[in-house]
Amino acid sequence: MFENIRKNKIESGVIIGIFILAITLIVYYICNALELGTFSIVIALCFSIGSAWGSYYYSDKIVLSLNKARPATKEEDLKLVNILDALMLSSGLTTKPRLYVVDDLQPNAFATGRNPENAVICVTTGLLEKLDYYELEGVIAHEMSHIKNYDIRLSCVVSVMVGFMVMLSDLFTRTIFWGGLKDKDNDNNNKANGILMLIGLVFLILSPIFGSLMQLALSRKREFLADSTAIEFTRNPEGLISALEKLENDPNQLEVANSATANMYIINPFKKDSNNGRKRTTSIWSTHPSTQDRIEALRNLK
């Protein structure tokens, strides 16, 4: 476990470094397109470092806002609060995660935050309504495993930063194709516009691919690790197995789901194959291992 925590911290630092470099390049070219001259690199560096800092310290708030989450209350969500309190001792966490709820029929959950001291566990109302006590305990234990392993820092930072890169790439492309450069020297400007348009096109094409690869860098093995760690907390594999089966077979779509945060949920919120009767398998582009593989791994633990 300690090795995984160390690896997650290193990967988070590397991803933030890549993000700063990529944002600096994008903003630098935008500034050049707007003919801001020698100030372009200064503006680009300030912008990229500032956005990286904001993404790191406010990523949990951004993710909660994107998912339209509200704080859980003891009056409305007593079962959820009691389960979290009971799991605190077995999990070894020293700080209790904050609880949030998303009003949605699909049963699902995720954890977020930059570290265990600033962690959040968010569940849907569908999860609270459709799972019994031990199933819900398995899901909460799974999310607490992500918190303890520092998976939340990596997934949250990647989700926010990748979404920001895609947005900037789109802005850059629009600036180049719609704004262009002012005509001072036709030959030079035509060449400059051609280079910048090519760069803009490359960024436009590669940004979604880069985003997918960054999410895949979170490694599907972390879901297996969180499942197995959850069993250490609860000593009840049947609860999590039953919960995963219910989550997999539920037909509802998660209304607030988006591609930037899909990897954070305990199960993929996009039910693309829910009505075609086929067994869903893990592909090279999957953000989650197949639920069948996870259930099989949990049964092998028994």
C-alpha positions in Angstrom: 0.0 0.0 0.0 2.8 2.4 0.9 4.4 1.8 -2.5 1.2 2.6 -4.3 0.8 5.8 -2.2 4.4 6.9 -3.1 3.8 6.1 -6.8 0.6 8.1 -6.9 2.3 11.1 -5.4 5.1 10.9 -8.0 2.6 10.5 -10.9 0.6 13.5 -9.6 3.8 15.7 -9.7 4.7 14.5 -13.2 1.1 15.1 -14.5 1.1 18.6 -13.1 4.5 19.3 -14.7 3.2 18.1 -18.1 0.1 20.2 -17.7 2.1 23.3 -17.0 4.3 22.7 -20.1 1.3 22.0 -22.3 -0.7 25.1 -21.1 2.4 27.3 -21.4 2.8 26.3 -25.1 -0.9 26.7 -25.9 -1.1 30.1 -24.3 2.2 31.2 -25.8 0.9 30.5 -29.3 -2.4 32.3 -28.5 -0.4 35.3 -27.4 1.7 35.2 -30.5 -1.4 35.0 -32.6 -2.7 38.1 -30.9 0.7 39.8 -31.5 1.5 40.4 -27.8 5.3 40.3 -28.6 7.9 39.5 -25.9 5.3 39.4 -23.2 3.8 36.2 -24.6 6.1 33.8 -22.7 5.6 35.7 -19.4 1.8 35.7 -19.8 1.9 32.0 -20.8 4.0 31.0 -17.7 1.9 33.0 -15.3 -1.3 31.6 -16.8 -0.2 28.0 -16.7 1.3 28.1 -13.2 -1.8 30.0 -11.9 -4.2 27.5 -13.5 -2.2 24.5 -12.2 -2.3 26.0 -8.7 -6.0 26.6 -8.9 -6.7 23.1 -10.3 -4.7 21.5 -7.5 -6.2 23.4 -4.6 -9.8 23.7 -5.9 -10.2 20.6 -8.0 -12.5 19.0 -5.5 -14.8 22.1 -5.5 -14.7 22.1 -9.3 -15.7 18.4 -9.5 -18.5 18.8 -6.9 -19.8 21.7 -8.9 -19.7 19.9 -12.2 -21.7 17.0 -10.6 -24.2 19.4 -8.8 -23.5 17.8 -5.4 -24.9 19.0 -2.1 -23.6 18.3 1.4 -25.1 15.3 3.1 -26.9 15.9 6.4 -27.4 13.6 9.4 -31.1 14.3 9.3 -31.6 13.1 5.6 -28.7 10.7 5.2 -28.3 9.1 8.6 -27.4 5.6 7.2 -24.6 7.0 5.1 -23.2 9.0 8.1 -23.3 5.9 10.4 -21.6 3.7 7.8 -18.8 6.3 7.4 -18.4 6.6 11.2 -18.2 2.8 11.6 -15.5 2.4 8.8 -13.2 5.2 10.2 -11.6 2.8 12.7 -10.9 -0.1 10.3 -9.8 2.2 7.4 -7.0 3.8 9.5 -7.9 7.3 8.2 -7.3 10.0 10.7 -9.6 12.7 9.1 -13.2 11.9 8.3 -14.1 12.6 4.6 -16.9 15.1 3.9 -20.0 13.5 2.5 -21.9 14.9 -0.5 -25.0 13.7 -2.4 -26.0 14.0 -6.1 -29.7 13.9 -6.8 -29.8 11.2 -9.5 -31.5 7.8 -10.0 -28.4 6.0 -11.1 -26.6 4.3 -8.1 -23.0 5.5 -8.2 -20.3 7.1 -6.1 -16.9 8.7 -6.3 -14.2 10.2 -4.0 -12.3 13.3 -4.7 -9.9 15.8 -3.0 -6.1 16.5 -3.1 -5.3 14.4 0.0 -7.0 12.4 2.8 -7.2 15.6 5.0 -9.3 17.3 2.3 -11.2 14.3 0.9 -14.8 14.1 -0.2 -17.0 11.0 -0.8 -20.0 11.7 -3.0 -22.9 9.3 -3.6 -26.1 9.5 -5.7 -29.6 9.3 -4.2 -30.1 6.3 -6.3 -27.3 4.5 -4.4 -28.8 5.4 -1.1 -32.3 4.2 -2.2 -31.3 1.0 -4.0 -28.6 -0.5 -1.9 -29.0 -2.2 1.5 -26.7 -1.5 4.5 -23.9 -3.9 3.7 -23.9 -3.1 0.0 -23.6 0.6 0.7 -20.9 -0.2 3.3 -18.9 -2.0 0.5 -19.2 1.1 -1.8 -18.2 3.6 0.9 -15.2 1.3 1.9 -14.1 1.2 -1.8 -14.1 5.0 -1.9 -12.3 5.3 1.4 -9.6 3.0 -0.1 -9.1 5.5 -3.0 -8.7 8.2 -0.3 -6.1 6.2 1.7 -4.1 5.2 -1.4 -4.0 8.9 -2.7 -5.9 7.8 -5.9 -8.1 10.8 -5.4 -5.4 13.3 -5.9 -4.3 11.8 -9.2 -7.8 11.3 -10.6 -9.1 14.7 -9.5 -6.0 16.6 -10.8 -6.2 14.8 -14.2 -9.9 15.3 -14.6 -9.7 19.1 -14.0 -6.5 19.7 -15.9 -7.4 17.6 -19.0 -10.7 19.4 -19.3 -8.9 22.7 -19.0 -6.5 21.7 -21.7 -9.2 20.7 -24.1 -11.0 24.1 -23.5 -7.8 26.0 -24.2 -7.1 24.0 -27.3 -10.5 24.9 -28.6 -10.0 28.6 -27.8 -6.6 28.5 -29.5 -8.0 26.9 -32.6 -10.8 29.5 -32.8 -8.3 32.3 -32.3 -6.1 31.1 -35.2 -8.8 30.3 -37.7 -11.1 33.2 -36.9 -8.8 35.9 -35.7 -5.5 35.3 -37.4 -2.7 37.8 -37.4 -2.8 41.4 -38.6 -1.4 42.1 -42.1 1.9 43.8 -41.9 3.9 41.6 -44.2 1.9 39.3 -46.3 4.6 36.7 -46.9 5.7 36.5 -43.3 2.2 36.5 -41.9 1.0 33.8 -44.3 3.9 31.6 -43.2 3.2 32.4 -39.5 -0.5 31.8 -39.9 0.2 28.5 -41.7 2.4 27.3 -38.9 0.1 28.4 -36.1 -2.9 26.9 -37.9 -1.1 23.6 -38.2 -0.2 23.7 -34.5 -3.8 24.6 -33.6 -5.0 21.6 -35.7 -2.6 19.3 -34.0 -3.6 20.4 -30.5 -7.3 20.2 -31.5 -6.8 16.6 -32.6 -4.5 15.4 -29.9 -6.2 17.0 -26.8 -9.1 14.5 -26.6 -6.6 11.7 -27.2 -4.2 13.1 -24.6 -7.1 13.4 -22.2 -8.0 9.7 -22.6 -4.4 8.6 -22.2 -4.1 10.6 -19.0 -7.2 9.0 -17.6 -5.9 5.6 -18.6 -2.7 6.4 -16.8 -4.7 6.2 -13.6 -4.5 2.4 -14.3 -7.4 0.1 -14.0 -5.4 -1.8 -11.4 -6.3 0.9 -8.9 -9.9 -0.2 -9.1 -8.9 -3.8 -8.3 -6.7 -2.5 -5.4 -9.5 -0.4 -4.0 -11.9 -3.3 -4.2 -9.5 -5.6 -2.3 -8.7 -2.9 0.3 -12.4 -2.3 0.8 -12.7 -6.0 1.8 -10.0 -5.5 4.4 -12.1 -2.7 5.9 -15.4 -4.5 5.9 -14.5 -8.2 6.1 -17.5 -8.8 3.9 -16.8 -9.4 0.2 -20.5 -10.3 -0.5 -21.6 -6.7 0.3 -19.4 -5.2 -2.4 -20.0 -8.0 -4.9 -23.8 -7.5 -4.6 -23.4 -3.7 -4.8 -21.3 -4.0 -8.0 -24.0 -6.3 -9.6 -26.7 -3.8 -8.8 -24.7 -0.9 -10.1 -23.9 -2.8 -13.3 -27.5 -3.9 -14.0 -29.2 -0.6 -13.2 -30.6 0.9 -16.4 -30.6 4.6 -15.4 -28.3 7.2 -17.0 -26.3 9.5 -14.8 -27.6 12.9 -15.9 -24.6 14.9 -14.6 -22.0 12.5 -16.0 -19.3 13.8 -18.3 -16.2 12.3 -19.9 -13.8 14.4 -17.8 -15.0 12.9 -14.5 -16.3 9.5 -15.6 -13.1 7.8 -14.4 -13.7 8.9 -10.8 -16.9 6.9 -10.3 -16.9 3.4 -8.8 -18.5 2.2 -12.0 -18.6 3.8 -15.5 -21.6 6.1 -15.4 -22.2 5.8 -19.2 -24.4 2.8 -19.7 -23.8 2.4 -23.5 -24.4 -1.3 -23.6 -27.1 -1.6 -20.9 -29.8 -2.6 -23.4 -28.0 -4.7 -26.0 -27.7 -7.9 -23.8 -23.9 -8.2 -24.4 -21.4 -8.8 -21.7 -19.3 -5.7 -21.3 -15.6 -6.3 -21.4 -12.5 -4.2 -20.7 -11.0 -2.5 -23.7 -7.8 -0.6 -24.2 -9.7 2.6 -23.9 -11.8 1.7 -20.8 -11.5 3.9 -17.7 -12.7 1.0 -15.6 -12.1 -2.8 -15.6 -15.2 -4.8 -16.5 -17.5 -5.3 -13.5 -17.5 -9.1 -14.2 -13.7 -9.1 -13.8 -13.9 -7.2 -10.6 -16.5 -9.5 -9.2 -14.5 -12.5 -10.2 -11.4 -11.1 -8.5 -13.4 -10.4 -5.3 -14.7 -14.0 -5.3 -11.2 -15.3 -5.6 -10.3 -13.4 -2.5 -12.8 -15.5 -0.6 
